[in-house]
Amino acid sequence: MRHLLIPLLFLPGPLLAEGCPAAPDHSAEVDALIAEARAAPTEMAGREAGNRMWKLWTDAPDEPAQSLLDEGMQKLRGADYLGALDDLNRLVDYCPDYAEGYNQRAFAYYLTEKFGPALEDLDRAIALSPNHVAALSGRALTLLGLGRTEEAARALARALELNPWLSERSLAGPGGPLEPKGKDI
């Protein structure tokens, strides 16, 4: 009986060996949601548009990728950062052109204060999805963690151009670490 269980532990391997299909192209929908967020009359409306962006970003290319993403994100919520990194490393290896894999792995690195690898993954996510608002704001937070304040301010300004309702906007507000210089004169 024990010998029958061992092959089941490795079942995802053959599935992953077949290769990751192209990620769904949600760019037009994301662009429409960015426009909606920018025009939102209230914070609630702007945040709702942002929440709908998340649903698009986390739409993985196929079921094995979706499973790895969901498991990695669940482990992040449970503070199992090493387990999350294991799942997200497998996701990135399997789907190297899927931006959210890099974004979530960057988040895991960020939470463990590995800002260098986080920044590399965020840059890759942004290269794959230039309007990925969450990756842009994550880049700002990571640059801030590295002490690169001016770059962080520029990255956050770019994210806020796309969605002015991000919670990170307080970092650029009065007294925030990324407050624009010269505003108090």
C-alpha positions in Angstrom: 0.0 0.0 0.0 2.8 2.4 0.9 4.4 1.9 -2.5 1.2 2.8 -4.2 1.2 6.3 -2.6 4.7 7.2 -3.7 3.8 7.8 -7.4 0.9 10.0 -6.4 3.3 12.4 -4.6 4.9 13.1 -7.9 1.8 13.4 -10.1 2.2 17.1 -10.8 5.6 16.4 -12.4 4.3 14.8 -15.6 1.6 17.5 -15.8 4.2 20.2 -15.5 6.5 18.6 -18.0 4.1 19.2 -20.8 4.8 23.0 -20.7 2.9 26.0 -19.7 0.5 27.5 -22.2 0.4 31.2 -22.9 -1.0 33.3 -20.1 -4.5 34.7 -20.8 -4.3 38.2 -22.4 -6.3 40.4 -20.1 -4.4 43.6 -21.1 -7.5 45.3 -22.6 -9.6 44.5 -19.5 -6.8 45.7 -17.2 -6.5 48.9 -19.2 -10.3 49.5 -18.9 -10.1 48.9 -15.1 -7.2 51.3 -14.9 -9.3 53.9 -16.6 -12.2 53.1 -14.3 -9.9 53.5 -11.2 -8.5 56.8 -12.4 -12.0 58.2 -13.0 -13.5 56.7 -9.8 -15.3 59.4 -7.8 -14.7 57.6 -4.5 -12.1 55.5 -2.8 -14.6 52.6 -2.6 -15.1 52.7 -6.4 -11.4 52.9 -7.1 -10.6 50.0 -4.8 -13.3 47.9 -6.4 -11.7 48.4 -9.8 -8.4 47.4 -8.2 -9.9 44.3 -6.8 -11.2 43.3 -10.2 -7.6 43.8 -11.6 -6.4 41.2 -9.1 -8.9 38.7 -10.4 -7.4 39.1 -13.9 -3.8 39.0 -12.7 -4.4 35.8 -10.7 -6.0 34.0 -13.7 -3.2 31.5 -14.3 -2.5 29.9 -17.7 -3.8 26.5 -16.8 -4.9 24.3 -13.9 -1.5 23.2 -12.7 -0.3 26.8 -12.7 -3.5 28.0 -11.0 -2.9 25.3 -8.3 0.7 26.4 -7.7 -0.3 30.1 -7.6 -3.3 29.4 -5.2 -1.2 27.2 -2.9 1.7 29.7 -2.9 -0.7 32.6 -2.1 -2.4 30.6 0.6 1.0 29.8 2.2 1.9 33.5 2.1 -1.4 34.4 4.0 -0.4 31.7 6.5 3.2 33.1 6.9 4.7 29.9 5.5 7.2 31.9 3.4 9.5 29.0 2.6 6.6 26.8 1.5 5.3 29.7 -0.6 8.7 30.2 -2.2 8.8 26.5 -3.1 5.4 26.7 -4.9 6.2 30.0 -6.6 9.6 28.9 -7.7 7.9 25.9 -9.3 5.3 28.2 -10.9 7.9 30.5 -12.4 9.9 27.6 -13.7 6.8 26.1 -15.3 5.4 29.4 -16.6 8.3 31.8 -17.1 6.1 34.2 -19.1 3.3 34.6 -16.4 3.8 37.9 -14.6 1.8 37.1 -11.5 4.2 34.2 -10.7 7.0 36.7 -10.4 4.9 39.3 -8.6 3.8 36.8 -5.9 7.4 35.4 -5.6 8.6 39.0 -5.2 6.1 39.4 -2.4 7.4 36.3 -0.6 10.9 37.7 -1.0 9.8 41.1 0.3 8.2 39.6 3.4 11.5 37.8 4.2 13.4 41.1 3.5 15.2 39.7 0.5 14.8 42.9 -1.4 17.3 42.2 -4.1 15.6 39.1 -5.4 12.2 40.8 -4.9 13.3 43.7 -7.1 14.5 41.3 -9.8 11.2 39.5 -9.8 9.2 42.8 -9.8 11.2 44.1 -12.8 10.4 40.8 -14.6 6.7 41.0 -13.8 6.6 44.6 -15.0 8.5 43.7 -18.2 5.8 41.1 -18.9 2.9 43.3 -17.8 3.8 47.0 -17.9 0.6 48.2 -16.3 0.7 45.7 -13.4 -0.2 48.2 -10.7 0.5 45.9 -7.8 3.9 45.0 -9.1 4.7 48.8 -9.6 3.6 49.6 -6.1 5.5 46.5 -4.8 8.5 47.8 -6.6 8.2 51.1 -4.7 8.0 49.3 -1.4 11.0 47.2 -2.2 13.1 50.2 -3.3 12.1 51.9 -0.1 13.3 48.8 1.8 16.6 49.1 -0.1 16.9 52.7 1.0 16.5 53.9 -2.6 14.0 56.6 -1.8 14.1 58.7 -5.0 13.6 55.6 -7.1 10.8 54.4 -4.8 9.0 57.7 -5.1 9.1 57.5 -8.9 7.9 53.9 -8.9 5.0 54.8 -6.6 4.1 57.9 -8.7 3.8 55.6 -11.7 1.6 53.2 -9.8 -0.6 56.1 -8.6 -0.9 57.4 -12.1 -2.6 54.1 -12.9 -4.6 53.8 -9.7 -4.7 56.8 -7.4 -6.6 54.8 -4.8 -3.8 52.5 -3.8 -3.4 52.2 0.0 0.3 52.9 -0.6 -0.6 56.5 -1.6 -0.2 57.5 2.0 3.6 57.0 1.6 3.6 59.9 -0.8 1.3 62.0 1.3 2.3 64.7 3.8 4.9 63.4 6.2 5.2 60.1 4.3 8.7 58.7 3.4 8.0 59.3 -0.3 6.4 62.7 0.0 7.4 64.8 -3.1 10.3 67.2 -2.2 9.5 70.9 -2.4 5.8 70.6 -1.7 6.1 72.4 1.6 7.6 75.5 0.2 
